[in-house]
Amino acid sequence: MTAQPIPPITLPPIRNPQQEKEWLQVALQKWLNQEFIPEQVNETIAQRAAQIFVRQRLEGENDLGSLVIAIVTEMQAFDFTESFFSEFAVANAVSELILDSLGFDHCCGQG
């Protein structure tokens, strides 16, 4: 059996940027708080990641892989010293939350 590459996941065009940003920020902060312990910095991390995500979407980026890379790249400037997380953990969490919201099985990339 040959391994097949996972096809790219393209999100539908953004319709309500503010709603998408608020949903992602709340969902990500909840995820961060549940992974370890609730920390004040989690709110800032979630806010920043949601801001990057929505700005990229408004600029026309709908490929989930490219959105994750953009979050990793831009979050590298964030000071994670007060957090248990890194830019990679945050970007992966965003990807999982988006996949969950779309009904994808993120283990295999299938709907």
C-alpha positions as CSV (number, residue, x, y, z in Angstrom):
1,M,0.0,0.0,0.0
2,T,1.5,3.3,-1.1
3,A,1.1,6.3,1.1
4,Q,-0.9,9.0,-0.5
5,P,-0.2,12.7,0.1
6,I,-2.9,14.5,2.1
7,P,-4.7,16.9,-0.3
8,P,-4.6,20.6,0.6
9,I,-7.5,21.8,2.7
10,T,-9.0,25.0,1.3
11,L,-11.3,27.0,3.5
12,P,-14.3,28.8,2.0
13,P,-13.8,32.5,1.5
14,I,-14.1,34.6,4.7
15,R,-17.7,36.0,5.1
16,N,-17.7,37.5,8.6
17,P,-14.2,38.3,9.7
18,Q,-15.1,39.6,13.1
19,Q,-17.2,36.5,13.9
20,E,-14.4,34.2,12.7
21,K,-11.8,36.1,14.7
22,E,-13.9,36.0,17.9
23,W,-14.7,32.3,17.5
24,L,-11.1,31.4,16.9
25,Q,-9.9,33.5,19.8
26,V,-12.3,32.0,22.2
27,A,-11.8,28.4,21.0
28,L,-8.0,28.8,21.1
29,Q,-7.9,30.3,24.5
30,K,-10.1,27.5,25.8
31,W,-7.8,24.9,24.2
32,L,-4.7,26.6,25.7
33,N,-6.3,26.8,29.2
34,Q,-7.3,23.1,29.0
35,E,-3.9,21.8,27.8
36,F,-2.0,22.9,30.9
37,I,-3.3,25.5,33.3
38,P,-5.2,28.7,32.6
39,E,-2.8,31.6,32.3
40,Q,-3.3,35.3,31.6
41,V,-0.8,35.0,28.6
42,N,-3.1,32.5,26.9
43,E,-5.6,35.3,26.2
44,T,-2.8,37.4,24.5
45,I,-1.6,34.4,22.5
46,A,-5.2,33.5,21.3
47,Q,-5.8,37.2,20.4
48,R,-2.6,37.4,18.4
49,A,-3.1,34.1,16.6
50,A,-6.7,34.9,15.7
51,Q,-5.6,38.4,14.4
52,I,-2.9,36.8,12.2
53,F,-5.3,34.2,10.9
54,V,-8.1,36.6,10.0
55,R,-5.7,39.1,8.4
56,Q,-4.3,36.4,6.2
57,R,-7.8,35.3,5.3
58,L,-8.8,38.9,4.4
59,E,-5.7,39.0,2.2
60,G,-7.1,36.1,0.3
61,E,-5.3,33.1,1.8
62,N,-7.6,30.2,2.2
63,D,-5.2,27.3,2.2
64,L,-5.0,25.9,5.8
65,G,-1.4,24.8,5.4
66,S,-0.3,28.3,4.3
67,L,-2.4,29.8,7.2
68,V,-0.6,27.6,9.7
69,I,2.8,28.5,8.3
70,A,1.8,32.2,8.5
71,I,0.9,31.8,12.2
72,V,4.2,30.0,13.0
73,T,6.2,32.7,11.1
74,E,4.5,35.7,12.7
75,M,4.2,34.2,16.2
76,Q,8.0,33.8,16.2
77,A,8.2,37.4,17.2
78,F,6.0,36.7,20.3
79,D,7.6,36.3,23.7
80,F,6.6,32.8,24.9
81,T,8.7,32.9,28.1
82,E,5.6,33.2,30.2
83,S,3.9,30.3,28.5
84,F,4.1,26.5,28.2
85,F,3.5,26.9,24.5
86,S,5.4,27.8,21.3
87,E,4.5,29.2,18.0
88,F,4.3,25.6,16.6
89,A,1.9,24.4,19.3
90,V,-0.3,27.4,18.7
91,A,-0.4,27.0,14.9
92,N,-1.1,23.3,15.3
93,A,-3.9,24.0,17.7
94,V,-5.4,26.5,15.3
95,S,-5.3,23.9,12.6
96,E,-7.0,21.3,14.8
97,L,-9.7,23.7,15.8
98,I,-10.4,24.7,12.2
99,L,-10.5,21.0,11.1
100,D,-12.8,20.1,13.9
101,S,-15.1,23.0,13.0
102,L,-15.2,21.7,9.4
103,G,-15.9,18.1,10.5
104,F,-12.5,16.8,9.3
105,D,-10.7,13.9,10.9
106,H,-7.3,15.5,11.4
107,C,-5.6,12.2,11.8
108,C,-6.2,11.4,8.2
109,G,-7.3,14.6,6.5
110,Q,-10.7,13.2,5.5
111,G,-14.1,14.7,6.0
